[in-house]
Amino acid sequence: MTAGEYCNREVMIVEPEVSISEVASMMREHHIGTLVVVEREGDMPHPIGVITDRDLVIDVIAQQVPVDALVVKDVMNKELVSVIEQETLLNTIALMHSKGVRRIIVVADNGSLQGIISADDAIELLAEAMNNLCHLVRREIANEQIMHP
Protein backbone atom coordinates (compact mmCIF):
# COMPACT_ATOMS: atom_id res chain seq x y z
CA MET A 1 0.00 0.00 0.00
CA THR A 2 1.59 3.24 -1.12
CA ALA A 3 0.54 6.86 -0.88
CA GLY A 4 0.32 7.01 -4.68
CA GLU A 5 -2.08 4.06 -4.81
CA TYR A 6 -4.50 5.55 -2.31
CA CYS A 7 -4.27 9.31 -2.72
CA ASN A 8 -7.13 11.35 -4.09
CA ARG A 9 -5.91 12.57 -7.47
CA GLU A 10 -8.74 15.02 -7.95
CA VAL A 11 -7.10 17.88 -6.09
CA MET A 12 -8.38 21.43 -6.21
CA ILE A 13 -5.47 23.79 -6.81
CA VAL A 14 -5.03 27.53 -6.63
CA GLU A 15 -2.22 29.91 -7.49
CA PRO A 16 -0.66 32.30 -4.94
CA GLU A 17 -2.13 35.51 -6.39
CA VAL A 18 -5.79 34.42 -6.28
CA SER A 19 -8.02 36.51 -4.00
CA ILE A 20 -9.22 35.15 -0.67
CA SER A 21 -12.82 35.84 -1.75
CA GLU A 22 -12.33 33.60 -4.77
CA VAL A 23 -10.81 30.88 -2.56
CA ALA A 24 -13.83 30.96 -0.25
CA SER A 25 -16.15 30.73 -3.26
CA MET A 26 -14.20 27.76 -4.66
CA MET A 27 -14.38 25.96 -1.31
CA ARG A 28 -18.11 26.52 -1.09
CA GLU A 29 -18.81 25.57 -4.70
CA HIS A 30 -16.82 22.33 -4.49
CA HIS A 31 -17.67 21.48 -0.85
CA ILE A 32 -14.02 21.24 0.17
CA GLY A 33 -11.96 22.68 2.98
CA THR A 34 -8.48 22.57 1.46
CA LEU A 35 -6.83 23.90 -1.67
CA VAL A 36 -3.28 23.08 -2.66
CA VAL A 37 -1.32 26.19 -3.63
CA VAL A 38 0.83 25.58 -6.68
CA GLU A 39 3.32 27.23 -8.96
CA ARG A 40 3.53 25.94 -12.51
CA GLU A 41 6.74 24.61 -13.97
CA GLY A 42 5.76 24.05 -17.57
CA ASP A 43 2.52 22.11 -17.52
CA MET A 44 3.26 20.59 -14.12
CA PRO A 45 1.81 22.07 -10.92
CA HIS A 46 4.30 22.00 -8.04
CA PRO A 47 2.83 22.43 -4.56
CA ILE A 48 4.20 25.31 -2.48
CA GLY A 49 1.60 25.40 0.29
CA VAL A 50 -1.98 24.77 1.33
CA ILE A 51 -4.86 26.97 2.34
CA THR A 52 -7.73 25.65 4.42
CA ASP A 53 -11.11 26.88 5.53
CA ARG A 54 -9.64 26.97 9.03
CA ASP A 55 -6.91 29.35 7.81
CA LEU A 56 -9.63 31.66 6.53
CA VAL A 57 -11.49 31.60 9.85
CA ILE A 58 -8.48 31.89 12.19
CA ASP A 59 -6.22 34.19 10.18
CA VAL A 60 -8.74 36.36 8.36
CA ILE A 61 -12.24 36.43 9.80
CA ALA A 62 -11.33 36.13 13.50
CA GLN A 63 -8.63 38.80 13.05
CA GLN A 64 -11.14 41.03 11.22
CA VAL A 65 -8.74 41.48 8.32
CA PRO A 66 -10.41 43.00 5.24
CA VAL A 67 -10.82 40.10 2.82
CA ASP A 68 -10.39 42.35 -0.21
CA ALA A 69 -6.84 43.15 0.87
CA LEU A 70 -5.60 39.55 0.80
CA VAL A 71 -4.51 36.94 -1.70
CA VAL A 72 -3.66 33.29 -1.15
CA LYS A 73 0.07 33.81 -0.53
CA ASP A 74 -0.80 36.11 2.41
CA VAL A 75 -2.70 33.39 4.25
CA MET A 76 -1.45 30.01 2.99
CA ASN A 77 0.54 27.61 5.13
CA LYS A 78 3.99 27.48 3.56
CA GLU A 79 5.17 24.57 5.71
CA LEU A 80 4.15 21.93 3.21
CA VAL A 81 4.14 18.34 4.41
CA SER A 82 4.45 15.91 1.53
CA VAL A 83 5.47 12.38 0.61
CA ILE A 84 6.52 10.82 -2.66
CA GLU A 85 4.10 8.43 -4.35
CA GLN A 86 6.17 5.37 -3.40
CA GLU A 87 5.95 6.07 0.36
CA THR A 88 4.03 3.44 2.29
CA LEU A 89 0.61 4.32 3.61
CA LEU A 90 1.69 3.47 7.16
CA ASN A 91 4.71 5.79 6.95
CA THR A 92 2.45 8.49 5.50
CA ILE A 93 0.07 8.14 8.45
CA ALA A 94 3.01 8.22 10.87
CA LEU A 95 4.23 11.45 9.24
CA MET A 96 0.76 12.98 9.54
CA HIS A 97 0.84 12.15 13.24
CA SER A 98 4.34 13.45 13.88
CA LYS A 99 3.70 16.71 12.01
CA GLY A 100 0.19 17.16 13.43
CA VAL A 101 -1.48 17.53 10.01
CA ARG A 102 -4.77 16.10 8.78
CA ARG A 103 -3.80 16.17 5.11
CA ILE A 104 -0.61 15.28 3.32
CA ILE A 105 0.39 16.14 -0.23
CA VAL A 106 1.57 13.35 -2.54
CA VAL A 107 4.20 14.28 -5.13
CA ALA A 108 6.14 12.56 -7.91
CA ASP A 109 9.91 12.21 -7.77
CA ASN A 110 10.19 15.51 -9.66
CA GLY A 111 8.07 17.33 -7.04
CA SER A 112 4.94 17.66 -9.18
CA LEU A 113 1.56 17.34 -7.49
CA GLN A 114 0.03 13.87 -7.73
CA GLY A 115 -2.66 13.88 -5.06
CA ILE A 116 -3.62 14.34 -1.44
CA ILE A 117 -4.42 11.98 1.43
CA SER A 118 -6.57 13.13 4.33
CA ALA A 119 -6.87 11.60 7.77
CA ASP A 120 -10.46 10.72 6.83
CA ASP A 121 -9.20 8.83 3.76
CA ALA A 122 -6.68 6.91 5.87
CA ILE A 123 -9.31 6.02 8.49
CA GLU A 124 -11.65 4.73 5.79
CA LEU A 125 -8.90 2.60 4.21
CA LEU A 126 -7.80 1.15 7.54
CA ALA A 127 -11.40 0.45 8.60
CA GLU A 128 -11.99 -1.43 5.35
CA ALA A 129 -8.81 -3.47 5.89
CA MET A 130 -9.85 -4.30 9.46
CA ASN A 131 -13.31 -5.31 8.26
CA ASN A 132 -11.74 -7.64 5.69
CA LEU A 133 -9.64 -9.25 8.43
CA CYS A 134 -12.75 -9.79 10.57
CA HIS A 135 -14.48 -11.50 7.63
CA LEU A 136 -11.41 -13.69 7.11
CA VAL A 137 -11.48 -14.87 10.73
CA ARG A 138 -15.22 -15.63 10.53
CA ARG A 139 -14.74 -17.55 7.29
CA GLU A 140 -11.86 -19.52 8.77
CA ILE A 141 -13.98 -20.50 11.79
CA ALA A 142 -16.90 -21.51 9.53
CA ASN A 143 -14.59 -23.61 7.34
CA GLU A 144 -13.11 -25.27 10.40
CA GLN A 145 -16.59 -26.17 11.71
CA ILE A 146 -17.48 -27.74 8.35
CA MET A 147 -14.21 -29.70 8.12
CA HIS A 148 -14.23 -30.82 11.77
CA PRO A 149 -17.81 -30.98 13.09
mmCIF file of the C-alpha atoms, coordinates in Angstrom:
data_MODEL
# 
_entry.id   MODEL 
# 
loop_
_atom_site.group_PDB 
_atom_site.id 
_atom_site.type_symbol 
_atom_site.label_atom_id 
_atom_site.label_alt_id 
_atom_site.label_comp_id 
_atom_site.label_asym_id 
_atom_site.label_entity_id 
_atom_site.label_seq_id 
_atom_site.pdbx_PDB_ins_code 
_atom_site.Cartn_x 
_atom_site.Cartn_y 
_atom_site.Cartn_z 
_atom_site.occupancy 
_atom_site.B_iso_or_equiv 
_atom_site.pdbx_formal_charge 
_atom_site.auth_seq_id 
_atom_site.auth_comp_id 
_atom_site.auth_asym_id 
_atom_site.auth_atom_id 
_atom_site.pdbx_PDB_model_num 
ATOM 1   C CA . MET A 1 1   ? 0.000   0.000   0.000   1.00 0.00 ? 1   MET A CA 1 
ATOM 2   C CA . THR A 1 2   ? 1.588   3.239   -1.123  1.00 0.00 ? 2   THR A CA 1 
ATOM 3   C CA . ALA A 1 3   ? 0.535   6.861   -0.883  1.00 0.00 ? 3   ALA A CA 1 
ATOM 4   C CA . GLY A 1 4   ? 0.322   7.013   -4.679  1.00 0.00 ? 4   GLY A CA 1 
ATOM 5   C CA . GLU A 1 5   ? -2.081  4.064   -4.809  1.00 0.00 ? 5   GLU A CA 1 
ATOM 6   C CA . TYR A 1 6   ? -4.496  5.547   -2.311  1.00 0.00 ? 6   TYR A CA 1 
ATOM 7   C CA . CYS A 1 7   ? -4.268  9.310   -2.724  1.00 0.00 ? 7   CYS A CA 1 
ATOM 8   C CA . ASN A 1 8   ? -7.129  11.349  -4.091  1.00 0.00 ? 8   ASN A CA 1 
ATOM 9   C CA . ARG A 1 9   ? -5.907  12.568  -7.467  1.00 0.00 ? 9   ARG A CA 1 
ATOM 10  C CA . GLU A 1 10  ? -8.743  15.023  -7.954  1.00 0.00 ? 10  GLU A CA 1 
ATOM 11  C CA . VAL A 1 11  ? -7.104  17.885  -6.085  1.00 0.00 ? 11  VAL A CA 1 
ATOM 12  C CA . MET A 1 12  ? -8.376  21.434  -6.205  1.00 0.00 ? 12  MET A CA 1 
ATOM 13  C CA . ILE A 1 13  ? -5.468  23.789  -6.809  1.00 0.00 ? 13  ILE A CA 1 
ATOM 14  C CA . VAL A 1 14  ? -5.030  27.532  -6.634  1.00 0.00 ? 14  VAL A CA 1 
ATOM 15  C CA . GLU A 1 15  ? -2.221  29.910  -7.490  1.00 0.00 ? 15  GLU A CA 1 
ATOM 16  C CA . PRO A 1 16  ? -0.657  32.303  -4.940  1.00 0.00 ? 16  PRO A CA 1 
ATOM 17  C CA . GLU A 1 17  ? -2.125  35.513  -6.387  1.00 0.00 ? 17  GLU A CA 1 
ATOM 18  C CA . VAL A 1 18  ? -5.789  34.423  -6.280  1.00 0.00 ? 18  VAL A CA 1 
ATOM 19  C CA . SER A 1 19  ? -8.018  36.510  -3.996  1.00 0.00 ? 19  SER A CA 1 
ATOM 20  C CA . ILE A 1 20  ? -9.224  35.147  -0.674  1.00 0.00 ? 20  ILE A CA 1 
ATOM 21  C CA . SER A 1 21  ? -12.818 35.840  -1.745  1.00 0.00 ? 21  SER A CA 1 
ATOM 22  C CA . GLU A 1 22  ? -12.327 33.603  -4.765  1.00 0.00 ? 22  GLU A CA 1 
ATOM 23  C CA . VAL A 1 23  ? -10.808 30.885  -2.560  1.00 0.00 ? 23  VAL A CA 1 
ATOM 24  C CA . ALA A 1 24  ? -13.832 30.957  -0.254  1.00 0.00 ? 24  ALA A CA 1 
ATOM 25  C CA . SER A 1 25  ? -16.149 30.728  -3.261  1.00 0.00 ? 25  SER A CA 1 
ATOM 26  C CA . MET A 1 26  ? -14.199 27.761  -4.663  1.00 0.00 ? 26  MET A CA 1 
ATOM 27  C CA . MET A 1 27  ? -14.378 25.964  -1.313  1.00 0.00 ? 27  MET A CA 1 
ATOM 28  C CA . ARG A 1 28  ? -18.107 26.520  -1.086  1.00 0.00 ? 28  ARG A CA 1 
ATOM 29  C CA . GLU A 1 29  ? -18.813 25.574  -4.698  1.00 0.00 ? 29  GLU A CA 1 
ATOM 30  C CA . HIS A 1 30  ? -16.815 22.327  -4.494  1.00 0.00 ? 30  HIS A CA 1 
ATOM 31  C CA . HIS A 1 31  ? -17.671 21.479  -0.845  1.00 0.00 ? 31  HIS A CA 1 
ATOM 32  C CA . ILE A 1 32  ? -14.024 21.241  0.168   1.00 0.00 ? 32  ILE A CA 1 
ATOM 33  C CA . GLY A 1 33  ? -11.955 22.679  2.981   1.00 0.00 ? 33  GLY A CA 1 
ATOM 34  C CA . THR A 1 34  ? -8.475  22.573  1.464   1.00 0.00 ? 34  THR A CA 1 
ATOM 35  C CA . LEU A 1 35  ? -6.834  23.905  -1.670  1.00 0.00 ? 35  LEU A CA 1 
ATOM 36  C CA . VAL A 1 36  ? -3.278  23.079  -2.663  1.00 0.00 ? 36  VAL A CA 1 
ATOM 37  C CA . VAL A 1 37  ? -1.323  26.191  -3.627  1.00 0.00 ? 37  VAL A CA 1 
ATOM 38  C CA . VAL A 1 38  ? 0.831   25.580  -6.683  1.00 0.00 ? 38  VAL A CA 1 
ATOM 39  C CA . GLU A 1 39  ? 3.317   27.233  -8.965  1.00 0.00 ? 39  GLU A CA 1 
ATOM 40  C CA . ARG A 1 40  ? 3.531   25.945  -12.506 1.00 0.00 ? 40  ARG A CA 1 
ATOM 41  C CA . GLU A 1 41  ? 6.740   24.613  -13.967 1.00 0.00 ? 41  GLU A CA 1 
ATOM 42  C CA . GLY A 1 42  ? 5.763   24.054  -17.573 1.00 0.00 ? 42  GLY A CA 1 
ATOM 43  C CA . ASP A 1 43  ? 2.516   22.105  -17.519 1.00 0.00 ? 43  ASP A CA 1 
ATOM 44  C CA . MET A 1 44  ? 3.259   20.588  -14.123 1.00 0.00 ? 44  MET A CA 1 
ATOM 45  C CA . PRO A 1 45  ? 1.814   22.068  -10.921 1.00 0.00 ? 45  PRO A CA 1 
ATOM 46  C CA . HIS A 1 46  ? 4.302   21.995  -8.038  1.00 0.00 ? 46  HIS A CA 1 
ATOM 47  C CA . PRO A 1 47  ? 2.827   22.430  -4.563  1.00 0.00 ? 47  PRO A CA 1 
ATOM 48  C CA . ILE A 1 48  ? 4.197   25.311  -2.480  1.00 0.00 ? 48  ILE A CA 1 
ATOM 49  C CA . GLY A 1 49  ? 1.598   25.398  0.285   1.00 0.00 ? 49  GLY A CA 1 
ATOM 50  C CA . VAL A 1 50  ? -1.976  24.766  1.328   1.00 0.00 ? 50  VAL A CA 1 
ATOM 51  C CA . ILE A 1 51  ? -4.856  26.972  2.336   1.00 0.00 ? 51  ILE A CA 1 
ATOM 52  C CA . THR A 1 52  ? -7.735  25.650  4.415   1.00 0.00 ? 52  THR A CA 1 
ATOM 53  C CA . ASP A 1 53  ? -11.112 26.884  5.527   1.00 0.00 ? 53  ASP A CA 1 
ATOM 54  C CA . ARG A 1 54  ? -9.638  26.965  9.033   1.00 0.00 ? 54  ARG A CA 1 
ATOM 55  C CA . ASP A 1 55  ? -6.909  29.347  7.815   1.00 0.00 ? 55  ASP A CA 1 
ATOM 56  C CA . LEU A 1 56  ? -9.626  31.664  6.534   1.00 0.00 ? 56  LEU A CA 1 
ATOM 57  C CA . VAL A 1 57  ? -11.493 31.599  9.846   1.00 0.00 ? 57  VAL A CA 1 
ATOM 58  C CA . ILE A 1 58  ? -8.479  31.886  12.189  1.00 0.00 ? 58  ILE A CA 1 
ATOM 59  C CA . ASP A 1 59  ? -6.221  34.195  10.183  1.00 0.00 ? 59  ASP A CA 1 
ATOM 60  C CA . VAL A 1 60  ? -8.735  36.362  8.361   1.00 0.00 ? 60  VAL A CA 1 
ATOM 61  C CA . ILE A 1 61  ? -12.241 36.427  9.796   1.00 0.00 ? 61  ILE A CA 1 
ATOM 62  C CA . ALA A 1 62  ? -11.325 36.133  13.496  1.00 0.00 ? 62  ALA A CA 1 
ATOM 63  C CA . GLN A 1 63  ? -8.631  38.803  13.051  1.00 0.00 ? 63  GLN A CA 1 
ATOM 64  C CA . GLN A 1 64  ? -11.137 41.026  11.217  1.00 0.00 ? 64  GLN A CA 1 
ATOM 65  C CA . VAL A 1 65  ? -8.740  41.483  8.319   1.00 0.00 ? 65  VAL A CA 1 
ATOM 66  C CA . PRO A 1 66  ? -10.413 42.996  5.245   1.00 0.00 ? 66  PRO A CA 1 
ATOM 67  C CA . VAL A 1 67  ? -10.822 40.098  2.822   1.00 0.00 ? 67  VAL A CA 1 
ATOM 68  C CA . ASP A 1 68  ? -10.393 42.346  -0.213  1.00 0.00 ? 68  ASP A CA 1 
ATOM 69  C CA . ALA A 1 69  ? -6.842  43.151  0.871   1.00 0.00 ? 69  ALA A CA 1 
ATOM 70  C CA . LEU A 1 70  ? -5.600  39.545  0.800   1.00 0.00 ? 70  LEU A CA 1 
ATOM 71  C CA . VAL A 1 71  ? -4.506  36.941  -1.698  1.00 0.00 ? 71  VAL A CA 1 
ATOM 72  C CA . VAL A 1 72  ? -3.659  33.288  -1.151  1.00 0.00 ? 72  VAL A CA 1 
ATOM 73  C CA . LYS A 1 73  ? 0.071   33.811  -0.529  1.00 0.00 ? 73  LYS A CA 1 
ATOM 74  C CA . ASP A 1 74  ? -0.797  36.111  2.407   1.00 0.00 ? 74  ASP A CA 1 
ATOM 75  C CA . VAL A 1 75  ? -2.697  33.392  4.253   1.00 0.00 ? 75  VAL A CA 1 
ATOM 76  C CA . MET A 1 76  ? -1.451  30.006  2.987   1.00 0.00 ? 76  MET A CA 1 
ATOM 77  C CA . ASN A 1 77  ? 0.538   27.614  5.128   1.00 0.00 ? 77  ASN A CA 1 
ATOM 78  C CA . LYS A 1 78  ? 3.991   27.477  3.562   1.00 0.00 ? 78  LYS A CA 1 
ATOM 79  C CA . GLU A 1 79  ? 5.173   24.568  5.710   1.00 0.00 ? 79  GLU A CA 1 
ATOM 80  C CA . LEU A 1 80  ? 4.153   21.931  3.208   1.00 0.00 ? 80  LEU A CA 1 
ATOM 81  C CA . VAL A 1 81  ? 4.142   18.337  4.415   1.00 0.00 ? 81  VAL A CA 1 
ATOM 82  C CA . SER A 1 82  ? 4.452   15.906  1.533   1.00 0.00 ? 82  SER A CA 1 
ATOM 83  C CA . VAL A 1 83  ? 5.474   12.382  0.614   1.00 0.00 ? 83  VAL A CA 1 
ATOM 84  C CA . ILE A 1 84  ? 6.522   10.815  -2.660  1.00 0.00 ? 84  ILE A CA 1 
ATOM 85  C CA . GLU A 1 85  ? 4.101   8.427   -4.346  1.00 0.00 ? 85  GLU A CA 1 
ATOM 86  C CA . GLN A 1 86  ? 6.168   5.373   -3.398  1.00 0.00 ? 86  GLN A CA 1 
ATOM 87  C CA . GLU A 1 87  ? 5.953   6.071   0.360   1.00 0.00 ? 87  GLU A CA 1 
ATOM 88  C CA . THR A 1 88  ? 4.030   3.444   2.288   1.00 0.00 ? 88  THR A CA 1 
ATOM 89  C CA . LEU A 1 89  ? 0.613   4.323   3.612   1.00 0.00 ? 89  LEU A CA 1 
ATOM 90  C CA . LEU A 1 90  ? 1.687   3.474   7.164   1.00 0.00 ? 90  LEU A CA 1 
ATOM 91  C CA . ASN A 1 91  ? 4.710   5.790   6.949   1.00 0.00 ? 91  ASN A CA 1 
ATOM 92  C CA . THR A 1 92  ? 2.446   8.489   5.500   1.00 0.00 ? 92  THR A CA 1 
ATOM 93  C CA . ILE A 1 93  ? 0.069   8.142   8.453   1.00 0.00 ? 93  ILE A CA 1 
ATOM 94  C CA . ALA A 1 94  ? 3.006   8.222   10.872  1.00 0.00 ? 94  ALA A CA 1 
ATOM 95  C CA . LEU A 1 95  ? 4.230   11.453  9.242   1.00 0.00 ? 95  LEU A CA 1 
ATOM 96  C CA . MET A 1 96  ? 0.758   12.978  9.541   1.00 0.00 ? 96  MET A CA 1 
ATOM 97  C CA . HIS A 1 97  ? 0.835   12.146  13.243  1.00 0.00 ? 97  HIS A CA 1 
ATOM 98  C CA . SER A 1 98  ? 4.342   13.445  13.883  1.00 0.00 ? 98  SER A CA 1 
ATOM 99  C CA . LYS A 1 99  ? 3.697   16.707  12.007  1.00 0.00 ? 99  LYS A CA 1 
ATOM 100 C CA . GLY A 1 100 ? 0.190   17.158  13.426  1.00 0.00 ? 100 GLY A CA 1 
ATOM 101 C CA . VAL A 1 101 ? -1.480  17.530  10.013  1.00 0.00 ? 101 VAL A CA 1 
ATOM 102 C CA . ARG A 1 102 ? -4.771  16.098  8.779   1.00 0.00 ? 102 ARG A CA 1 
ATOM 103 C CA . ARG A 1 103 ? -3.799  16.175  5.113   1.00 0.00 ? 103 ARG A CA 1 
ATOM 104 C CA . ILE A 1 104 ? -0.612  15.280  3.323   1.00 0.00 ? 104 ILE A CA 1 
ATOM 105 C CA . ILE A 1 105 ? 0.391   16.135  -0.231  1.00 0.00 ? 105 ILE A CA 1 
ATOM 106 C CA . VAL A 1 106 ? 1.574   13.350  -2.539  1.00 0.00 ? 106 VAL A CA 1 
ATOM 107 C CA . VAL A 1 107 ? 4.197   14.279  -5.130  1.00 0.00 ? 107 VAL A CA 1 
ATOM 108 C CA . ALA A 1 108 ? 6.137   12.557  -7.906  1.00 0.00 ? 108 ALA A CA 1 
ATOM 109 C CA . ASP A 1 109 ? 9.910   12.211  -7.770  1.00 0.00 ? 109 ASP A CA 1 
ATOM 110 C CA . ASN A 1 110 ? 10.187  15.512  -9.661  1.00 0.00 ? 110 ASN A CA 1 
ATOM 111 C CA . GLY A 1 111 ? 8.070   17.331  -7.044  1.00 0.00 ? 111 GLY A CA 1 
ATOM 112 C CA . SER A 1 112 ? 4.942   17.663  -9.180  1.00 0.00 ? 112 SER A CA 1 
ATOM 113 C CA . LEU A 1 113 ? 1.562   17.337  -7.490  1.00 0.00 ? 113 LEU A CA 1 
ATOM 114 C CA . GLN A 1 114 ? 0.028   13.873  -7.729  1.00 0.00 ? 114 GLN A CA 1 
ATOM 115 C CA . GLY A 1 115 ? -2.664  13.885  -5.059  1.00 0.00 ? 115 GLY A CA 1 
ATOM 116 C CA . ILE A 1 116 ? -3.616  14.337  -1.438  1.00 0.00 ? 116 ILE A CA 1 
ATOM 117 C CA . ILE A 1 117 ? -4.418  11.984  1.426   1.00 0.00 ? 117 ILE A CA 1 
ATOM 118 C CA . SER A 1 118 ? -6.568  13.126  4.329   1.00 0.00 ? 118 SER A CA 1 
ATOM 119 C CA . ALA A 1 119 ? -6.874  11.601  7.774   1.00 0.00 ? 119 ALA A CA 1 
ATOM 120 C CA . ASP A 1 120 ? -10.457 10.715  6.831   1.00 0.00 ? 120 ASP A CA 1 
ATOM 121 C CA . ASP A 1 121 ? -9.197  8.828   3.756   1.00 0.00 ? 121 ASP A CA 1 
ATOM 122 C CA . ALA A 1 122 ? -6.685  6.908   5.867   1.00 0.00 ? 122 ALA A CA 1 
ATOM 123 C CA . ILE A 1 123 ? -9.306  6.018   8.494   1.00 0.00 ? 123 ILE A CA 1 
ATOM 124 C CA . GLU A 1 124 ? -11.652 4.730   5.788   1.00 0.00 ? 124 GLU A CA 1 
ATOM 125 C CA . LEU A 1 125 ? -8.902  2.599   4.208   1.00 0.00 ? 125 LEU A CA 1 
ATOM 126 C CA . LEU A 1 126 ? -7.801  1.148   7.536   1.00 0.00 ? 126 LEU A CA 1 
ATOM 127 C CA . ALA A 1 127 ? -11.395 0.451   8.600   1.00 0.00 ? 127 ALA A CA 1 
ATOM 128 C CA . GLU A 1 128 ? -11.989 -1.429  5.350   1.00 0.00 ? 128 GLU A CA 1 
ATOM 129 C CA . ALA A 1 129 ? -8.808  -3.467  5.887   1.00 0.00 ? 129 ALA A CA 1 
ATOM 130 C CA . MET A 1 130 ? -9.853  -4.304  9.461   1.00 0.00 ? 130 MET A CA 1 
ATOM 131 C CA . ASN A 1 131 ? -13.314 -5.312  8.258   1.00 0.00 ? 131 ASN A CA 1 
ATOM 132 C CA . ASN A 1 132 ? -11.740 -7.638  5.691   1.00 0.00 ? 132 ASN A CA 1 
ATOM 133 C CA . LEU A 1 133 ? -9.644  -9.249  8.429   1.00 0.00 ? 133 LEU A CA 1 
ATOM 134 C CA . CYS A 1 134 ? -12.751 -9.790  10.566  1.00 0.00 ? 134 CYS A CA 1 
ATOM 135 C CA . HIS A 1 135 ? -14.479 -11.504 7.634   1.00 0.00 ? 135 HIS A CA 1 
ATOM 136 C CA . LEU A 1 136 ? -11.412 -13.685 7.108   1.00 0.00 ? 136 LEU A CA 1 
ATOM 137 C CA . VAL A 1 137 ? -11.475 -14.869 10.729  1.00 0.00 ? 137 VAL A CA 1 
ATOM 138 C CA . ARG A 1 138 ? -15.217 -15.625 10.533  1.00 0.00 ? 138 ARG A CA 1 
ATOM 139 C CA . ARG A 1 139 ? -14.743 -17.546 7.287   1.00 0.00 ? 139 ARG A CA 1 
ATOM 140 C CA . GLU A 1 140 ? -11.860 -19.524 8.769   1.00 0.00 ? 140 GLU A CA 1 
ATOM 141 C CA . ILE A 1 141 ? -13.979 -20.500 11.790  1.00 0.00 ? 141 ILE A CA 1 
ATOM 142 C CA . ALA A 1 142 ? -16.899 -21.512 9.534   1.00 0.00 ? 142 ALA A CA 1 
ATOM 143 C CA . ASN A 1 143 ? -14.586 -23.613 7.341   1.00 0.00 ? 143 ASN A CA 1 
ATOM 144 C CA . GLU A 1 144 ? -13.114 -25.272 10.404  1.00 0.00 ? 144 GLU A CA 1 
ATOM 145 C CA . GLN A 1 145 ? -16.591 -26.166 11.711  1.00 0.00 ? 145 GLN A CA 1 
ATOM 146 C CA . ILE A 1 146 ? -17.478 -27.740 8.353   1.00 0.00 ? 146 ILE A CA 1 
ATOM 147 C CA . MET A 1 147 ? -14.213 -29.704 8.123   1.00 0.00 ? 147 MET A CA 1 
ATOM 148 C CA . HIS A 1 148 ? -14.232 -30.820 11.770  1.00 0.00 ? 148 HIS A CA 1 
ATOM 149 C CA . PRO A 1 149 ? -17.814 -30.982 13.092  1.00 0.00 ? 149 PRO A CA 1 
# 
